[in-house]
Amino acid sequence: MEQLFWLGKMIKENRLAQNLRMDDVARKAGISRVTLWSIEKGEGNCSLSSLLRVMDVLGLRMTVENQSSLENERARATRANTVLSKKINRFIIMCVEQYALFSGSRSDVIYKEMERKGILDELESDYEDLHGMSTVYLNDYLKARMG
């Protein structure tokens, strides 16, 4: 069902980008406005031919890939996410250790305090911006966040 929601959202975004009203697209596709509405909502209660006619009106094309290709792509994406997750985790550990050294505290105490204040989540979400910072600037950033 998630795929139908995504497809419906894409169809609606394309319709709006082309400044087309639902009535216009439905008429050109030979379907009712209610059918187009359900397609855009991703409800999945329309025929494949109706869906394809709507896509044709909007100039959209759909390709079908074989399962092994999709599985390979999914595995590749999973490996990439795992590598990134490991890098982020190492970065967070390095931040905790460096700040503990900087502040003269134990790293387990610093970790718990950063976790309580939501700083670990910030480090993860801001990884792309922070991972290139020098240790001095990173310590200043953490000092400001720790209060």
N, C-alpha and C positions, 0 to 999 in steps of 0.2 A: 504494500500500500504506500510505503514511503516513496517509491519510484513514481507512482501515479501523482502524488502530491507535487513532487519535483517537476514532473512533466507539465502538470496543469499550471504551476507557477511560471514555468518558462513560457508557456503559450500565452498566458495573460500578460507577462512582461513584454513579449514581442508585439502583442496586439496594441498595448498602450504606447509602446515606442513608435509604432506606425500611425498613431493617432486614429485608430479605428475603434468604432463603437461595437459593442457586443451584437447589436441588431444587424449591423453591416456585415460582420464576419459570419454570423449565423445564416443570414440570407444567401451570401455568396457560397457558403458551404452546403446549403440545402438542408440545414438542420434547424431545430427550434432554439430560441434564446435560452430556454431552460436546459437543453442538452449542452450548449456551450458553457453555461454557468457551471454545470456539474463537471464538465471536463476541466475547467479552470480551477475548480475546488479539489480536483483529484479524487473524486468520489468513485470513479471506475464503473459507473453504470451506463456506459455508452458503448456503441459498437466500435470495432476497430476501424470500419470504413468511415464513420463519422469523425473519429479522431484524425484519420489520415486526410480527410477533406479539409478539416480546419487547418491542419498543418500546411496543406497545399496552398490554401488562401493566404496564409501568413508567410509563405515562402520558406518554410522550415522542412528539413529533411531528417529522417531517422535512419540510423544504420544499426545493423544487428551484428554483434560480434560473437564468435563462438565462445563456449564456456571456458575452454582452456586459456584463451587469450585474456578473458576477464579475471580468471584465477591468478594468472601470472602477474597481471597489473595490480591486483589486490595484494599479492604477496610482496611485490616490489614496494608498494606504498607502506605496507606494514613494516618492512625492513627499514625504510627511510624514517618512519615515525619512531621506531625503536632506537635507531642511531641518534636521532635528535633528542629523544627522551634521556638517553644515557648522557649525552653532552650536557643537557640541562641539569640533570641530577648531579653530575660532577661539578658543574659551575656552582650550584647551590651549596654543595658540601664545601667547596673552596671558599665561598663567601662566608659561611659560618665559621670555618677554621681561621680564616684571615681576621675576621672581626673579633673572634675570641682571643687571638694572639694580640691584636691591637688594643683590646679593652682589658686584657689581663684576666679574663673570665674563662671558665671551662666551656668547651664547645657544646656539651649537652645542655647546659643552662642557656646558652645563647640560642641554640636551636629551638628549645621550647618557647623562649621569649619571642623569637621571630615568628614561630608558628602561631602563637597566641595573638600577635599583632597583625597577622596576615601578610607579613613581609615575604615569607617563602612563596606565597602565591604571586606576589608582585614580581619577585625575582624570576619566577617561571614565565609569567606573561610578558615581562619586559626583557627577556633573555637577549633578543636580537639587538636591543639598544645598549644593554649593560655589559655583555660579555667581552667587549673590546676595551673597556675602561681600564685604566691603570689601577693598581692596588690602592694607591693613595686616594684617588677619586672615588673608588668603590667604597673604601672605608668611610670617607666623608659622607657619601650617599647613605650608607647603612647607619652611620651615627645620627644623621638627621631623621631617618625613618624610625630608629629605635627610641628617639626622644631623649 
